[in-house]
């Protein structure tokens, strides 16, 4: 049985709670174990790194050390958490002198990290560990008739593509096709949504997200599927402001890829928190109710 040390991260405990629920439900349905890391802490995101890198690495390394004690690789759904934990892992492996400093900090909490475990994204686990054939065998509600723009964002395949191409990733595309959905041509699949620029340079972030939404609309997408809590929030919560600013009329549902997997596997939308989304993905919920599209 596949089993991972689960690192939900801060976003999945609040604004991205439906992502957390859907990942847990999907993995359970596929027989993949997720054991949440006890007393995990914030990965530090980019904030700590910008102040003092060694502090940022030590904060991230605490989670790595806790997972090492569990004897498991980490499953990290949040794009930022996934990227930061991998970055800390590589730094500890590549920089022996700083590894000593980081372990000195960890020692204060009776921890140490002397080996490198793997940090994996749920997309990687589903496609490359569980396997598309195994997933297809459990599909009970094929998503035929649903066109999806697969939006990877700028983090999970960069700077080094651990499980997919950095410029043209296809893992989500393959997964969507396996579920019966149609992944549309989406040239913006790895463009940045602006991230936290939405709180500091709103004009720039709104322009970036307008481009992402327009590309989805131009290619006939019924919805955009993402793997990042911040991308989901920027694209969904700010559509009204984007429409006002650019004279557009977007009303495009933004879902997590795990929502699509869950519906195809027969998991109820409510169990995955789909009802908490701002823009209801009506075609997806119709599929869950057995309505032909």
C-alpha positions in Angstrom: 0.0 0.0 0.0 1.3 3.4 -0.9 1.5 5.8 2.1 2.8 9.3 2.5 3.5 11.8 5.3 0.8 14.4 4.5 1.8 18.0 4.7 -1.3 20.1 4.1 0.3 23.5 4.8 -1.5 26.6 6.0 -3.7 27.4 3.0 -5.3 24.0 3.0 -6.5 24.6 6.6 -8.5 27.7 5.6 -8.9 29.3 2.2 -8.2 26.1 0.3 -10.1 23.7 2.6 -11.9 22.1 -0.3 -8.5 21.2 -1.9 -7.6 19.4 1.4 -10.9 17.6 1.6 -10.8 16.5 -2.1 -7.2 15.2 -1.8 -8.0 13.2 1.3 -11.2 11.8 -0.3 -9.5 10.9 -3.6 -6.5 9.2 -2.0 -8.8 7.3 0.3 -10.8 6.1 -2.6 -7.7 5.0 -4.5 -6.3 3.2 -1.4 -3.4 5.6 -0.9 -2.6 6.3 2.8 -2.1 9.9 4.0 -0.8 10.3 7.5 -0.7 13.9 8.5 2.6 15.1 9.9 2.0 15.7 13.6 2.7 19.2 14.8 3.8 20.4 11.3 4.7 24.1 10.9 4.4 26.6 8.1 6.9 26.0 5.4 8.0 29.6 5.6 6.8 30.3 2.1 8.9 33.0 0.5 8.8 35.4 3.4 11.5 33.8 5.6 13.7 33.2 2.6 13.7 36.9 1.7 14.7 37.9 5.3 17.4 35.3 6.1 17.7 32.1 4.1 19.2 30.0 6.8 16.2 30.7 9.0 13.9 29.8 6.2 15.7 26.5 5.5 15.6 25.6 9.2 11.9 26.2 9.4 11.2 24.0 6.4 13.7 21.4 7.6 11.7 20.9 10.8 8.9 19.4 8.7 11.4 17.2 6.8 12.8 16.0 10.0 9.4 15.1 11.4 8.6 13.2 8.2 11.9 11.4 8.4 11.0 10.1 11.8 7.8 8.7 10.3 9.9 6.9 7.6 7.8 8.3 4.8 8.1 10.6 1.8 6.0 13.8 1.9 2.9 14.5 -0.1 2.5 18.3 -0.4 -0.5 19.6 -2.4 0.1 23.3 -2.1 2.4 24.5 -4.9 4.3 26.9 -2.7 4.8 24.4 0.1 5.9 21.8 -2.4 8.4 24.2 -4.0 9.8 25.4 -0.6 10.1 22.0 0.9 11.9 20.7 -2.2 14.2 23.8 -2.2 15.1 23.2 1.5 15.7 19.5 0.8 18.1 20.3 -2.1 19.9 22.9 -0.1 20.5 20.5 2.8 21.8 17.9 0.4 24.1 20.2 -1.6 25.5 22.5 1.2 27.2 20.5 3.9 28.3 23.5 5.9 24.8 24.9 6.1 23.4 21.5 6.8 25.4 21.6 10.0 23.9 25.0 10.9 20.4 23.7 10.1 20.9 20.6 12.2 22.2 22.8 15.0 18.9 24.7 15.0 16.9 21.4 14.8 18.8 20.0 17.7 17.1 22.6 20.0 13.8 20.7 19.3 15.5 17.3 19.6 15.4 16.8 15.9 17.9 16.2 13.1 17.8 15.6 9.4 20.6 13.6 7.9 19.0 12.0 4.9 16.9 13.4 2.1 13.4 12.1 1.7 11.3 12.8 -1.4 8.7 15.6 -1.5 6.0 14.7 -4.0 3.0 16.5 -5.5 -0.4 14.7 -5.6 -0.4 15.0 -9.4 2.9 13.1 -9.5 1.6 10.5 -7.1 -1.7 9.9 -8.9 -0.2 9.6 -12.4 3.2 8.1 -11.8 2.6 6.0 -8.6 -1.0 5.0 -8.6 -1.1 5.0 -12.4 -3.6 6.1 -15.0 -4.8 2.5 -15.6 -5.7 2.0 -12.0 -7.5 5.3 -11.8 -9.4 4.6 -15.0 -10.6 1.3 -13.6 -12.3 3.1 -10.7 -14.0 5.8 -12.8 -17.8 5.5 -12.3 -18.8 8.9 -13.7 -16.8 9.7 -16.8 -16.4 13.5 -17.3 -17.2 13.4 -21.0 -18.6 16.7 -22.3 -16.5 18.8 -19.9 -13.7 20.9 -21.4 -11.0 21.9 -19.0 -8.1 24.3 -19.2 -5.2 22.5 -17.3 -3.4 25.2 -15.3 -0.2 24.1 -13.6 1.0 27.5 -12.5 4.6 28.6 -12.3 5.8 26.5 -9.4 5.2 22.8 -9.4 7.4 22.1 -12.5 10.0 24.8 -11.9 12.8 25.5 -11.6 13.6 21.8 -12.1 10.9 19.6 -13.5 10.9 16.7 -11.1 8.0 14.9 -12.7 7.1 16.9 -15.8 8.4 19.3 -18.5 9.1 22.8 -17.3 7.7 24.5 -20.3 4.9 22.1 -21.5 3.8 19.8 -18.7 1.3 17.2 -19.6 0.6 15.2 -16.4 -2.7 16.9 -15.6 -3.7 16.7 -19.3 -3.2 12.9 -19.2 -5.1 12.7 -15.9 -8.1 14.7 -17.3 -8.2 12.6 -20.4 -8.2 9.4 -18.3 -11.3 10.8 -16.4 -13.1 11.3 -19.7 -12.8 15.1 -19.7 -11.3 17.1 -22.6 -8.2 19.1 -21.8 -8.3 22.1 -24.1 -5.3 23.8 -25.7 -4.1 26.1 -23.0 -0.9 28.0 -23.9 -0.9 29.8 -20.5 -0.6 26.6 -18.5 2.6 27.6 -16.7 2.2 31.4 -16.7 2.2 33.1 -13.3 -1.0 34.4 -11.8 1.0 37.0 -9.9 0.8 35.3 -6.6 0.9 37.7 -3.7 1.2 40.7 -6.1 -2.6 40.8 -5.8 -2.0 42.4 -2.3 0.9 44.6 -3.3 0.7 45.4 -7.0 -3.0 44.7 -7.8 -3.0 46.3 -11.3 -0.2 43.9 -12.4 -1.9 40.9 -10.9 -5.3 41.7 -12.4 -3.7 42.0 -15.8 -1.9 38.6 -15.4 -5.1 36.9 -14.3 -7.1 38.5 -17.1 -4.7 36.9 -19.6 -5.2 33.5 -18.0 -8.9 33.7 -18.0 -9.0 35.0 -21.6 -6.9 32.1 -22.8 -9.3 29.7 -21.2 -12.3 31.4 -22.7 -10.7 31.6 -26.2 -10.2 27.9 -26.2 -13.7 27.0 -25.1 -12.9 25.8 -21.6 -15.9 25.2 -19.3 -13.6 25.6 -16.3 -10.0 25.9 -15.2 -8.4 23.2 -13.1 -5.5 24.3 -10.9 -3.1 22.7 -8.4 -2.4 25.8 -6.4 -4.4 27.5 -3.6 -3.1 31.0 -4.5 -3.8 30.6 -8.2 -7.3 29.3 -7.4 -8.0 32.4 -5.2 -6.6 34.9 -7.7 -8.5 33.5 -10.6 -11.8 33.0 -8.9 -12.2 35.7 -6.2 -11.0 38.5 -8.5 -13.1 37.7 -11.6 -15.6 40.4 -10.7 -12.9 43.0 -10.4 -11.2 41.8 -13.6 -14.5 42.1 -15.4 -15.0 45.6 -14.1 -11.4 46.7 -15.0 -11.2 45.1 -18.5 -14.8 45.2 -19.6 -15.0 41.4 -19.7 -17.8 39.1 -18.7 -15.9 36.1 -17.3 -17.8 33.6 -15.2 -15.4 30.7 -15.4 -15.4 28.1 -12.5 -12.0 27.5 -11.0 -11.6 24.0 -9.5 -8.8 21.9 -8.1 -7.8 19.0 -10.3 -8.7 16.7 -7.3 -12.3 17.9 -7.6 -12.5 16.5 -11.1 -10.9 13.2 -10.0 -13.2 12.9 -7.1 -16.4 13.4 -9.1 -15.2 10.8 -11.7 -14.6 8.4 -8.8 -18.1 8.9 -7.5 -17.3 11.0 -4.5 -20.0 13.5 -3.6 -19.2 17.2 -4.3 -20.2 18.1 -0.7 -17.6 15.7 0.8 -15.0 17.5 -1.3 -16.2 21.0 -0.4 -17.1 21.9 -4.0 -20.1 23.8 -2.6 -17.8 26.3 -1.0 -16.4 27.5 -4.4 -17.4 31.1 -5.3 -18.3 30.3 -8.9 -20.3 27.0 -9.0 -18.9 24.5 -11.5 -22.4 23.5 -12.6 -21.3 21.1 -15.3 -19.1 19.2 -12.8 -21.9 19.0 -10.2 -24.3 17.9 -12.9 -22.0 15.0 -13.7 -21.9 14.1 -10.0 -25.7 13.9 -10.1 -25.7 11.7 -13.1 -27.0 14.3 -15.6 -25.8 13.9 -19.2 -24.1 16.9 -20.6 
